[in-house]
């Protein structure tokens, strides 16, 4: 066998072997795919890829056989050999197309994180200054105290040491300006006041001789001669504030001199005395030289009582108790101050009995017309009785114009109640109502009627069925009942009895 034939034989064997391998691959591949269970999309993609790979391998094998046959026979490569074995038939399973799953994006839930605490740097403590004072209160002579000219008085302030240094005897209270009122300029402390402690500082003063408003300023002085006081910078003074008013010693009671002894209130709230002029809540002040609606400049004091700034606003002052004397009269000139057009006011004089009931005495209506009203009220019906007089003003017109004044309001021409007689007078003993009152009080107190001494008897007209003696739970009907007000005494104790004219109704109470 020649060499050429041997090569052809070997080539045919190689081709046959390659063809058989390809056939075996094409025959087993579909069967393997057909019997495999596809459990997931990834397996399907792997199986499909295997099938495509096997198909490509088979095609490559057929092409290779054709090319080898051409080489062996020397034929053009474009014509495949007709002697090649027919292409094996293979059944390919189409890969199952599984829809691509839709991806749903669920945004993560935002979790709120607690805020990060920002460290706060505590403020640097600032030490108080060495010397620093704080006003606590006026111990004596509160602001606006009414004093007669030349009155000697002692002003006392309570002051707290809020500085870092103690005050010693080498510290002093010093006059810092305003009205000196005949005081010393420098008053030593005479004691040690440690930080946080309070001290009462006092200075002796004299009210000026001319009626007016006065204020003197005071501070503290350290050993180095530097003044210090109150306020945020320890540089403000404290003060004494007084009103000097001419008082008439001939008056039984002076309402101007006792103005701040009264309790003042408006339709808005309680008021300080003296008040701040033009306060919307109402105020009371003393005017030493008032100018009246007549244009006259008075040289006697007046009370300026302005109601609350409202239509029907009012102001009222309740004075301390006063025992009315026989023949006492309430007297004052009433009107509006100058430059008060639209002033329309009503003045009221009332009194409060010991049991708290309030009774009307008289009232006067005033308008800004250039004329004044002279008030002169006989208080004989109250003789011997301790009452609290009440001055009131009600606004009827323009609120800002209700500048009411009481010029020299006072109780005059009076005398104290007559001294007690050891036995009732014949005149009083003949009055059945007096005897009835003596008997009622003697029986209640368990004494002999002879020990009940009448001091004063006045005819009155009571305004209700209770004879103006009101008790809790008692029903009193309005009525005009003629009767008597009777002042009586057992030992040092005084009594007041209210009776009707026959004396068969008697109400009484202690004074």
GUBASE-434505 format. One record per atom (N, C-alpha, C, O): residue in one letter; z negated, y, x negated. Coordinates in steps of 0.05 Angstrom, whole numbers, plus 5000, padded with zeros to 4 digits. Layout:
# GUBASE-434505
AZYX ...
This chain:
# GUBASE-434505
X500049774983 X500050005000 X500050254982 X498450274964 X501950424989 X502050654971 X499950864978 X498550844998 X499851044962 X497651244964 X498051414989 X496051485002 X500351484997 X500851655021 X500051515046 X498851645064 X500451265049 X499851115072 X496751085074 X495651095096 X495551055051 X492551025051 X491351285062 X489351275077 X492251505053 X491151765063 X491651795093 X489851895107 X493851705103 X494351725132 X492451555148 X491551635169 X491851325137 X490151135151 X487251255152 X485951255172 X486551345129 X483751465129 X483551695148 X481551735161 X485651855149 X485652095167 X485552005196 X484152135212 X486951795203 X486851705231 X484051605238 X483051655260 X482851455219 X480151355225 X478151585229 X476451585247 X478451785213 X476652025216 X477052165242 X475152255255 X479552175250 X480152305276 X479052145299 X477952245318 X479451885297 X478451705318 X475451725321 X474351745343 X474051725298 X471151745299 X470252015311 X468352025327 X471652225303 X470952485314 X471452505343 X469852625358 X473652375352 X474252385381 X472252225397 X471452315418 X471351995386 X469451835401 X466751985403 X465351965423 X466052135382 X463552295383 X463652505404 X461752555419 X465952625405 X466252835426 X466152725453 X464852845471 X467452485458 X467352365484 X464552285492 X463652325514 X463152175472 X460352095478 X458652335486 X456952325504 X459152555472 X457652805478 X458352905505 X456552985520 X460852905512 X461653015539 X460852835561 X460452925583 X460452575556 X459652385577 X456652405582 X455852385606 X455052435562 X452152425566 X451052705574 X448952715586 X452452915566 X451353185571 X450953245601 X448853335608 X452953195619 X452553255647 X450353085659 X448853185676 X450252835651 X448252655663 X445452755656 X443652735673 X445152845632 X442552955624 X441753195640 X439453225649 X443653365645 X443153605661 X442653545690 X440953675703 X444153335700 X443853265729 X441153145734 X440053195756 X440052995715 X437452865720 X435053045712 X432752965718 X435553275700 X433253455691 X432253625715 X433853745729 X429653645718 X428453825738 X428054095726 X426754125705 X429154295740 X428954565730 X426454695743 X426354725768 X424454765727 X421954865738 X421655165737 X420055285750 X423455285719 X423055575716 X425655705708 X427455565698 X425955955712 X428456095705 X429056065675 X431456045669 X427256045658 X427756015630 X429155755624 X430855745606 X428355535638 X429655275634 X432455275643 X434155155631 X433055425666 X435755445676 X437555575656 X439755485651 X436555795643 X438155925623 X438555755599 X440755765588 X436655595591 X436955405569 X439055195575 X440655125558 X438855075599 X440754865607 X443554975608 X445454845598 X443955205620 X446655325621 X447755375594 X450155325588 X446055465576 X446955515548 X447755255535 X449755255520 X446355045540 X447054785528 X449754685538 X451354585522 X450254725564 X452854635575 X455054795563 X457154675555 X454755055561 X456855215549 X457355135520 X459555125511 X455155075506 X455454985478 X456954725475 X458554685457 X456354535493 X457754275493 X460654305498 X462354185485 X461354475518 X464154525525 X465654645501 X467854565495 X464354835488 X465554955464 X465854755442 X467854755428 X464054575439 X464254365418 X466554175424 X468054095406 X466854105450 X469053925458 X471754055453 X473553935442 X472054305460 X474554445456 X475154465426 X477354435418 X473054525411 X473454545382 X474354275370 X475954265352 X473254055382 X474053795372 X476953735378 X478353635360 X477853795401 X480653745408 X482453915391 X484553815382 X481754155386 X483354325369 X483554215341 X485654215328 X481254125331 X481154015304 X482953765301 X484253735281 X482953585321 X484653345321 X487553425320 X489153315305 X488253625337 X491053715337 X491853825310 X494053775301 X490053985298 X490754105272 X490953885251 X492753905234 X489253685250 X489453465230 X491953305234 X493253225214 X492653255259 X495153105264 X497553255254 X499353135243 X497553525258 X499753685248 X499853665217 X502053645205 X497553675205 X497553665176 X498653395166 X500253375147 X497753175181 X498652905172 X501652875177 X502952745161 X502652985198 X505452935205 X507253155195 X509753135196 X506153365186 X507753585176 X509153735198 X511253845193 X507953745223 X509153885246 X507854155249 X505654195239 X509154345262 X508054615266 X505454595281 X505054425299 X503654765275 X501054765287 X501054845316 X499154795331 X503254985325 X503355085352 X503854865372 X503254895396 X504854625363 X505454405382 X503454195378 X503254075357 X501754145398 X499753935395 X501053655395 X503253615406 X499553475382 X500653205380 X500453075407 X498453085421 X502752925415 X502852785440 X501352515438 X500852385458 X500652445412 X499352185408 X496352225411 X494852025410 X495452465414 X492552505416 X491552385442 X492952385463 X489152275441 X487952155466 X487552375487 X486852605481 X488052285511 X487652485532 X484752605532 X482852465525 X484652855539 X481952985539 X480052855558 X480752815581 X477752785549 X475852645566 X475152825590 X474753065589 X474952685612 X474152825636 X471052845637 X469652645634 X470253075641 X467253115642 X466553275666 X467953475673 X464453205679 X463453345703 X461253535695 X459053455686 X461853795697 X459854005689 X458454115713 X459654185733 X455854125712 X454354245734 X454254545730 X453454645709 X455154675750 X454954975749 X452055055748 X450354965764 X451355225730 X448555305729 X447655455754 X449155615765 X445255375763 X444155505787 X443355795780 X441855845761 X444455985796 X443856265791 X441356345806 X441356355831 X439356395792 X436856485805 X436656795804 X436956905782 X436156925827 X436157215827 X434057325807 X431857215805 X434857535794 X432957655775 X430657775791 X431057935809 X428157695784 X425857805800 X425658105797 X426058215775 X425058235820 X424658525819 X421958595808 X419858485817 X421958765789 X419458845777 X418359075792 X419659285794 X415859045803 X414559265817 X412459375799 X410659235789 X412659635794 X410759775776 X408459885793 X408860055810 X406159785787 X403659885800 X402160055780 X401159955760 X402060315785 X400660485766 X397760415764 X396560335784 X396660435741 X393860365738 X392060565753 X392660805755 X389960455765 X388060635779 X386560805759 X385460705739 X386561075766 X385161255747 X382161215750 X381061235772 X380861175729 X377961145728 X376761405719 X377261495696 X375061525737 X373861785729 X371661735709 X369761585713 X372061865687 X370061845666 X368062075669 X368862305675 X365462015665 X363562235667 X364162445646 X364962385623 X363762705654 X364362915634 X362562885610 X360262815611 X363762955589 X362262945564 X360463185563 X361263415564 X357863135560 X355863345559 X356363515534 X356363425511 X356763775540 X357063965518 X354364055508 X352764165524 X353663995485 X351064075475 X350664375477 X352364535467 X348364455489 X347764735492 X345764815471 X343564705469 X346465015457 X344665105437 X342565295449 X343265505460 X340065215449 X337965385462 X337865655449 X338165685425 X337465865466 X337366135455 X335066155435 X332966035438 X335466315416 X333466365397 X331266535409 X331766755419 X328766435408 X326566585420 X326166855405 X325966855380 X326167075421 X325767335409 X322867405412 X321867435435 X321367445392 X318567515394 X318267785407 X319867965402 X316167825423 X315668085435 X314968295414 X314068225392 X315468545420 X314768745400 X311668755396 X310168645412 X310868875375 X307968875368 X306369015390 X304368905399 X307269245399 X305869405419 X307569435444 X309869535443 X306469345467 X308069345492 X306069325515 X304269155514 X306369495535 X304469505558 X305969435584 X308369475586 X304369345603 X305469295630 X303569405651 X301169355650 X304669565669 X303069685691 X302369455711 X304169315720 X299769435718 X298969235738 X298569355765 X299769275785 X296769565766 X296369705792 X294669955787 X293469995766 X294670125809 X292870355809 X290170255820 X290070165843 X288170275804 X285470195813 X284270415831 X282970355851 X284770665823 X283870895840 X286171095842 X288071085827 X285971275862 X287871485866 X290771385867 X292271445849 X291571225887 X294271145889 X296171375892 X295271595900 X298671335886 X300671555888 X300571695915 X300471565936 X300571965914 X300672125938 X297972175950 X297772285972 X295772115936 X293072165947 X292772465953 X293472635936 X291672525976 X291272805984 X288472895974 X286472765979 X288473115960 X285973225949 X285873525955 X287873665957 X283473615958 X282973905962 X283174045935 X282673925914 X283974295934 X284074445909 X281474435894 X279274465905 X281674395867 X279274385850 X277674125851 X275574115839 X278673925866 X277173675868 X277173535841 X279273495829 X274773445832 X274573285808 X274872995815 X273672905834 X276472845800 X276872565806 X277372405780 X278072525760 X277172145782 X277671975759 X279971785766 X279871635785 X282071795750 X284371625754 X283971375737 X283371395713 X284371145749 X284170885734 X286670725738 X287470665761 X287970645716 X290270465716 X289370185705 X287770175687 X290469975716 X290169715703 X292669655688 X294869635700 X292369615662 X294669575644 X294269305629 X292069245620 X296469155626 X296368895611 X297768925584 X299769055582 X296568805564 X297768795537 X299768555536 X298868325537 X302368615536 X304368405535 X305868405508 X307968275505 X304668545488 X305868545462 X304668325445 X303268155455 X305368335419 X304468125400 X301968205385 X300668035372 X301168455387 X298868555372 X296568635390 X296968735412 X294168595381 X291768675396 X291468985394 X292169105374 X290369095415 X289669385415 X286669405408 X285069265420 X285969575390 X283269615382 X282169885388 X283570055400 X279669945379 X278470205384 X280070435371 X279670665377 X281870365352 X283470575339 X285970635355 X287670795346 X286270515379 X288370585398 X287270785418 X284770815420 X288970935432 X288071135451 X289971175474 X292371105472 X288971285495 X290471375519 X291171665515 X289271825510 X293671735516 X294472015510 X296172135532 X297671995545 X295872395536 X297472545555 X300272575544 X300672655521 X302372515561 X305072505551 X306872715565 X309272735558 X305872865584 X307573065597 X306873095627 X305272955638 X308173285639 X307773345667 X305373525671 X304973715656 X303773465692 X301473625699 X298873505686 X298173285693 X297573655668 X295373545653 X292773535671 X291073375666 X292573705690 X290273715709 X287573735694 X285673585700 X287473905674 X284973965660 X283773725646 X281273705644 X285373545637 X284373305624 X284373335594 X285473535583 X282973155580 X283273135551 X285973025543 X287172865558 X286973105520 X289573005512 X289472725501 X291472585501 X287072645491 X286872385478 X284272255486 X282072375483 X284372005496 X281971855505 X281971585490 X283671415496 X280071535471 X279971285457 X279471045475 X278371075497 X280470805466 X280170565483 X277270455481 X276270365502 X275970465458 X273270375455 X272870075458 X270669975460 X275069915458 X274869625461 X277369495450 X279369625445 X277269225446 X279569075437 X280868935460 X279568805476 X283468955462 X284968825483 X287068645470 X288968745457 X286668375472 X288468185460 X290968145476 X290968195500 X293068045464 X295567985479 X294967815503 X293667605501 X296067895526 X295667745551 X293267845567 X293067775591 X291568005556 X289268105570 X289968375584 X291868515576 X288368445605 X288668695619 X286168865614 X284068775608 X286569125617 X284469315613 X284769545633 X286969625640 X282469645643 X282569875661 X282270135644 X280170175631 X284270295644 X284270545629 X283770775648 X284970795670 X281870955642 X281071165660 X281171435646 X280871455621 X281571645662 X281571915652 X280472095674 X281172065697 X278772285666 X277572475686 X279472715689 X280372825669 X279972785714 X281972995720 X280773185741 X278773135754 X282173415744 X281473615764 X283973695779 X285973765767 X283873685806 X286173765822 X286674065818 X284774225819 X289174155814 X289774445812 X288874595836 X288474485858 X288574855833 X287575025854 X289675105875 X289075185897 X292275075867 X294375155885 X295474915899 X296174715886 X295674915926 X296774685941 X299574625932 X301274805933 X300174385925 X302874295917 X302673995910 X300673865913 X304973895901 X305173615891 X304973615861 X306373775848 X303273445849 X302873435821 X303173155810 X302372955823 X304273135786 X304472875772 X304072915742 X305373085730 X302372755730 X301872755701 X302572485689 X301972275701 X303872485665 X304772245652 X302972175629 X302072355614 X302471915625 X300671815604 X301871575590 X303371415602 X301171545564 X302071315548 X299771225530 X297571335531 X300271025514 X298370925494 X299371005466 X301771055462 X297571025447 X298271105420 X296970905400 X294670835402 X298670805381 X297670615361 X296370765338 X296471015337 X295070615319 X293670755297 X295470925279 X294471095264 X298070875280 X299971025263 X301071275277 X302771415266 X300071335301 X300871575315 X303371545332 X304371745342 X304371305336 X306771255352 X305871195381 X304171025385 X307171325400 X306571275428 X308171035438 X310470985429 X307070875456 X308470655469 X307470635497 X305370745504 X308970495514 X308270475542 X309370225555 X309370005544 X310470265580 X311470045596 X314470055596 X315670215582 X315769875611 X318669855612 X319769665592 X318369555575 X322369605595 X323769405578 X323569475549 X323669285532 X323369725542 X323269805514 X320569915505 X320270035484 X318669885523 X315969975517 X315870275512 X314170365496 X317670425525 X317770715519 X317470885544 X318071125544 X316570765567 X316270915592 X313270965597 X311570795592 X312671205608 X309871265614 X308971155641 X310671085658 X306371145646 X305371105673 X304171375681 X304071555665 X303371415707 X302771685716 X300571685737 X299771485748 X299671935742 X297871995765 X299372195783 X300472385773 X299272145809 X300872295828 X299072375851 X297972195865 X298772635856 X296972725878 X298372955894 X300273075884 X297272995918 X298073225935 X295573395938 X293473295947 X295773645930 X293573835934 X294073985960 X296074115963 X292173965978 X292474086005 X289974256011 X287674166006 X290374496021 X288174666029 X286874546054 X288274506075 X284374486053 X282974376076 X281074586087 X279974756072 X280674576113 X278874766125 X276274626132 X276174436148 X274074706118 X271574566123 X270474616151 X268574476159 X271674806165 X270774856192 X271874646212 X270974636235 X273874486203 X274974286221 X273174046222 X272073956202 X272873936246 X271273696249 X272773456237 X271573266227 X275473466239 X277073256227 X279773366221 X281073496237 X280773326196 X283273436186 X285273206183 X284973026166 X287373206200 X289272986200 X291072996175 X292172796166 X291473236163 X293073256139 X291573146115 X292672986100 X289073226112 X287473136090 X287072826090 X286672706070 X287072716114 X286672426117 X289172266123 X289172046132 X291472396116 X294072266124 X294371986112 X295371806126 X293671946087 X294071686075 X291771496080 X291871266070 X289671596094 X287671406103 X288571266129 X287371076138 X290671376141 X291871256165 X293771026157 X294771016135 X294270856177 X296170636174 X298770726187 X298770766212 X300970746172 X303470856183 X305470626186 X305670446169 X306970646208 X308970446214 X311270586229 X310770766245 X313670486226 X315970586241 X317070356258 X316070136257 X319170416273 X320470206289 X321870006271 X322769796281 X322070066245 X323369886226 X321369706211 X321869466208 X319169826202 X317269676185 X314869836179 X314670076187 X312869716165 X310569866154 X311570066133 X313470016119 X310170296132 X310970506114 X308870566093 X306470536098 X309670646069 X307870736049 X307071026055 X308571166069 X304871126043 X304071396047 X303271516020 X301571406006 X304471746013 X306671876028 X309271716023 X309471566004 X311171756040 X313671606038 X315771766022 X315271996014 X317971636018 X320171766005 X321871926025 X322871806044 X322172176020 X323772346038 X326572226042 X327772136023 X327572236066 X330272146074 X330471836074 X332671736074 X328171696073 X328371406076 X329471336103 X328571446123 X331271146104 X332571066130 X330570936148 X331070906172 X328270836137 X326270696154 X324270886166 X322570806182 X324371146159 X322471336169 X320371396147 X320171236128 X318971616149 X317071686128 X315171906138 X315672036158 X312871936124 X310972146129 X310472286102 X309972146082 X310472546102 X309872706078 X308272956085 X308273046108 X306873066065 X305473316069 X307073546058 X308073526036 X307473746074 X308873986066 X306774216064 X305574296084 X306374316039 X304374526036 X305374796045 X303774956055 X307874856043 X309075106053 X311575046069 X313775096060 X311174936093 X313574856109 X315075096119 X313975306124 X317675056123 X319375256136 X320075146163 X321374936165 X319275286184 X319575186211 X322175276224 X323775426212 X322775166247 X325275236261 X325375526269 X327575626275 X323075666269 X323075956274 X323976116250 X324476356252 X324275976227 X324976116202 X322476216187 X322876326165 X320176176197 X317676266184 X316876076162 X316875826166 X315976186139 X314876036118 X311776026122 X310476236119 X310775796128 X307875776133 X306375736107 X307375626087 X303875836106 X302175796083 X299975596088 X298075566072 X300175456110 X298375236116 X299874966116 X302374966121 X298574746111 X299974486108 X300874376135 X299674436156 X302874206134 X303874076157 X304573786150 X305173716127 X304473616171 X305473336167 X308373326176 X309073406198 X310073226158 X312873186165 X313172886172 X312972716154 X313472836197 X313672556207 X316472496217 X317172596239 X317972346202 X320772286210 X320971996220 X320271816204 X321871956245 X322071676254 X324371536239 X325771646223 X324571276245 X326771116234 X329471256242 X329671366264 X331471236225 X334071366230 X335571196251 X337371046244 X334771216276 X336071076298 X335371216324 X333271336326 X337071186343 X336571286369 X334171146381 X334070896379 X332171276391 X329671166401 X327871056378 X325970916383 X328571126353 X326771056331 X324171196333 X323971416345 X322071086322 X319471206324 X317871166298 X318471006281 X315671326296 X313771306274 X311071356286 X310671516304 X309071216275 X306271246285 X304271206263 X304671046245 X302071356264 X299971336245 X297271296259 X296571466276 X295771086252 X293171026264 X291071106245 X290870996223 X289371306252 X287371416234 X284771256235 X284271106253 X283071306215 X280371166215 X278771256239 X279271466251 X276671106246 X274971176269 X273671456266 X272871526244 X273471596287 X272171856288 X270471866314 X271471806336 X267971956310 X266271986334 X266572266345 X265972456332 X267572276370 X268172526383 X265672676390 X263872556402 X265672936384 X263373096391 X263773246417 X265973276426 X261573346428 X261773496453 X263273756448 X262673906430 X265273806464 X266874046462 X269174026442 X270474236436 X269573796430 X271773766411 X274573806424 X274973736447 X276373936409 X279073976418 X280973876395 X280373916372 X283173756404 X285373696385 X287173936386 X287974026407 X287974046362 X289674276361 X291774236339 X291274126318 X294274336345 X296474336325 X298774496337 X298974526361 X300474596319 X303074706327 X305174506322 X305274376300 X306974456341 X308974246340 X311774356341 X312274556355 X313674226327 X316474316329 X318174166309 X317473956298 X320574286304 X322474176285 X322574346260 X322174596262 X323174236237 X323474386213 X326074546213 X327874496230 X326374736195 X328774896194 X331274726188 X330974506178 X333574826195 X336074696190 X336174406202 X337074226188 X335174386226 X335174126239 X336474136267 X335274046286 X338874256269 X340274256295 X340673976305 X341473796290 X340273936331 X340373666342 X337773526343 X337573296353 X335673656333 X332973546334 X331973536363 X331973736377 X331273296372 X330373246400 X328273026398 X328872796395 X325673106400 X323572916394 X321272946415 X321073146429 X319672726416 X317272736433 X314872666416 X314872466402 X312872836417 X310272796403 X308372656422 X308372706446 X306772476411 X304672336427 X301972346413 X301872306389 X299872396428 X297172376418 X295872156435 X295572186459 X295071936422 X293771716435 X291071646420 X290471766399 X289571466431 X287271366417 X286971066422 X287870966442 X285670936403 X285170646405 X282170606408 X280570696392 X281370466430 X278570416436 X277570196417 X279170056404 X274970166415 X273769956397 X274769676404 X274869506386 X275469626429 X276469356436 X279469316430 X280569106436 X280669526418 X283469496410 X285469606430 X287869636423 X284669676454 X286669776473 X287370066466 X285770216455 X289870136471 X290970406464 X291270566490 X292370466510 X290370806490 X290470986513 X291871246506 X291571346484 X293471336525 X294971586521 X293171826527 X291671826547 X293372036510 X291872276516 X293772496525 X293372616546 X295972546510 X297872746518 X300472706503 X300572566483 X302672836512 X305172826498 X306673096502 X306173236521 X308573156484 X309973406484 X312873356476 X313473216457 X314773476490 X317573456484 X318573706469 X317973926478 X319973666447 X320873886431 X323873856424 X324773636419 X325274086424 X328074086414 X328374316395 X326574496393 X330574326380 X331074536361 X332074786375 X334474826379 X330174956383 X330875186399 X329575446389 X329675646402 X328375436365 X327175676353 X324375736364 X323275946359 X323275556380 X320575596391 X318875356385 X319775136382 X316175406383 X314275196377 X312575136402 X312575286421 X311074916401 X309274846422 X306474836410 X305974716390 X304574976424 X301774966415 X300374746431 X300174756456 X299274556417 X297774336429 X294774396427 X293774456406 X293474386450 X290574436451 X289474256473 X289774306496 X288174036464 X287273826482 X284173806481 X282973776460 X282973836505 X280073806507 X279373506506 X280373346522 X277673436487 X276873156483 X274173086495 X272872896487 X273273246513 X270573206525 X270172936537 X267972826536 X272272826549 X272072566561 X271472346541 X270572126549 X271972396516 X271372196495 X268872256479 X268272126459 X267372456488 X264972546473 X263072316468 X262372166487 X262172286443 X260272076436 X261571806431 X260271616423 X264171796434 X265571536430 X266971536403 X268171736395 X266871306389 X268171266364 X270971156369 X271270926379 X273071316363 X275771226370 X277571266345 X276771406326 X279871146346 X281871186325 X284171336337 X285671236354 X284471586329 X286671746339 X289371656328 X289471566305 X291471686344 X294171596336 X296171816341 X296371926363 X297571896319 X299672096321 X302371946321 X302771776303 X304172006340 X306671866341 X308972066348 X308472276360 X311371996339 X313772156345 X315971966352 X316371766338 X317472026373 X319771866382 X322272036381 X322172266389 X324371926370 X326972076368 X328572046394 X328971816403 X329472266405 X331172256429 X334072346424 X335772326441 X334572456400 X337172576394 X338372476369 X338372236363 X339472656353 X340872586328 X338772476308 X336972626301 X339172226298 X337172106281 X336572266256 X334172296248 X338672366243 X338172516218 X336772776222 X335772896202 X336772876246 X335573146252 X332773126262 X331573336269 X331572886265 X328972856277 X326772926257 X325072766251 X326773176247 X324773276228 X322473406242 X322273646244 X320673236251 X318373326267 X316073416248 X315573286227 X314673636255 X312373716240 X309973756258 X310273836281 X307573706247 X305073766260 X303673966241 X302673896220 X303674216249 X302474426232 X299474436236 X298474486258 X297974386215 X295074376215 X293974216238 X292374326254 X294673966241 X293473796262 X290573746255 X289873656233 X288773796274 X285873776268 X284273766294 X285273816316 X281773686291 X279873696313 X277973926307 X276673936286 X277774126325 X276374366320 X274374436342 X274374316364 X272674626336 X270874746356 X268874536367 X267774576389 X268574326353 X266774116363 X264074136352 X263474276333 X262273986364 X259573956354 X258773666357 X259873526375 X256973556341 X256273276344 X254973226370 X253873416383 X254872976379 X253572916405 X250673016405 X249373026384 X249773086428 X246973176431 X245072966422 X245572726427 X242873036409 X240972826400 X239772686424 X239472806446 X239172436421 X238172276444 X235472396455 X233772476440 X235372396481 X232872486494 X231072246498 X232072026502 X228472276497 X226772046500 X226871936528 X226471696532 X227572096548 X227872006575 X230372126586 X231172346578 X231771996606 X234072116617 X233472376632 X231272406643 X235372556632 X235072806646 X235072756676 X236072546685 X233972936690 X233872916719 X236672906730 X237272756749 X238473066718 X241273076729 X242572796726 X243772706746 X242272666703 X243572406699 X242172186715 X243371996725 X239572216717 X238072006732 X238772006761 X238371806775 X239772226771 X240572246799 X243372116804 X244072086827 X244772056783 X247471936787 X247171626789 X246171496771 X247971526811 X247671236816 X249071066795 X248070856787 X251471156786 X252971006767 X251470986740 X251670776726 X250071196732 X248571196707 X246270986709 X245870826691 X244870986731 X242770796735 X243870506735 X242570326725 X246170476747 X247370206748 X248070106720 X247769876713 X249170296704 X249870216676 X247370156660 X247369956645 X245170316663 X242770256648 X241669986656 X240669826639 X241769926682 X240669666692 X242269436681 X241169226674 X244969466681 X246669246672 X246169186642 X246068946634 X245969386626 X245569346597 X242769246591 X242369066574 X240769356605 X237969256601 X237668966608 X236368816594 X238968886630 X238768606638 X240168426618 X239268206612 X242568516608 X243968346588 X242568326562 X242768116548 X241068536554 X239768536528 X236868446530 X235468426510 X235968406555 X233168306558 X231068516552 X228968446541 X231568766558 X229668976553 X228969116579 X230269076600 X226969296578 X226269456601 X228269676604 X229269786584 X228869756628 X230869966633 X230070226620 X231870386614 X227570266616 X226670516604 X227470536575 X227570756563 X228270306562 X229070306534 X232070376532 X233070416510 X233570386554 X236370456554 X236670746560 X236270836582 X237370906538 X237371196540 X240271296543 X241871246525 X240971436564 X243671556566 X243871796548 X242071966547 X246071816533 X246472036515 X248572226525 X248472466519 X250572126539 X252672306548 X253972176573 X254371936574 X254672346592 X255972256616 X258272436622 X257972686623 X260672326626 X263072486631 X264572366655 X264872126657 X265472546672 X267172456695 X269972406685 X271072566670 X271172186694 X273872116685 X275371996709 X274171936730 X277871966706 X279571806725 X280771576710 X282571616693 X279871336716 X280871096702 X283671036713 X284271086736 X285270906696 X288170866703 X288770576712 X291070516718 X286670406713 X287170136724 X284570026736 X282470146733 X284769796749 X282469676763 X280469556744 X278269486752 X281069536718 X279169446698 X277669676686 X276069636667 X278069916696 X276770156685 X277370186655 X275670286640 X279770086647 X280670106619 X278969956599 X278970016575 X277469756609 X276069566592 X277469296595 X276969156615 X279169226576 X280968996579 X279768756564 X279168776541 X279568536578 X278568286567 X280768076567 X282568096583 X280667886548 X282767676547 X282867526574 X280767446585 X285267486584 X285667336609 X285167496634 X285467396656 X284367746631 X283667916654 X286268046665 X287868136649 X286568056691 X288868176703 X287968456714 X286168476730 X289368656705 X288668936712 X291069066726 X293269066715 X290569166750 X292769286765 X292669596761 X290469706759 X294969726759 X294970016756 X293670146781 X294270076804 X291970336776 X290570486798 X289070726786 X288270716763 X288770936801 X287171166793 X284471136807 X284171146832 X282371096790 X279671046801 X277771256789 X277271246765 X276771436805 X274771626795 X272171486786 X271371286799 X270971576764 X268571446755 X267371606732 X267671846730 X265771456715 X264371576694 X264671416668 X264871176668 X264771566646 X264371446619 X261571526610 X260971756609 X259971326603 X257171376598 X256471256570 X257071026565 X255371416553 X254471326526 X251371286527 X249971466536 X250471056519 X247670986521 X246770866494 X248370796477 X244070856491 X242870756466 X240470586471 X238870646488 X240270366456 X237870206454 X237070196425 X238470056409 X234970326417 X234270346389 X236470486374 X237170716380 X237670356354 X239870466338 X242670386348 X244670476337 X242670206367 X245270096377 X246270276400 X244870326419 X248870346398 X250170506419 X251870326437 X252970126428 X252070406462 X253670266482 X255370466497 X254670696500 X257670366507 X259370536525 X259770376551 X260470146550 X259270516573 X259570396599 X261770546615 X261770796615 X263470396628 X265470506646 X264770426675 X264470186680 X264570616693 X263770546720 X265670686739 X267070876732 X265670596764 X266970746785 X264870946796 X262670956786 X265671116815 X263871336823 X261371236837 X259171336831 X261571036855 X259070936867 X257270786848 X254770766852 X258370666827 X256770516808 X256670216814 X255170076801 X258170126834 X258069836840 X259969676822 X259969436824 X261569816804 X263169676784 X262369786757 X262570036753 X261369616739 X260569706713 X261669516692 X261369276693 X263069636673 X263969486649 X262769636624 X262769876623 X261769486605 X260569606582 X261169446556 X261869216558 X260869576533 X261269436508 X259769596486 X258969826490 X259269466463 X257869596441 X259769776426 X262169726424 X258669986415 X260170166397 X259470106368 X260570236350 
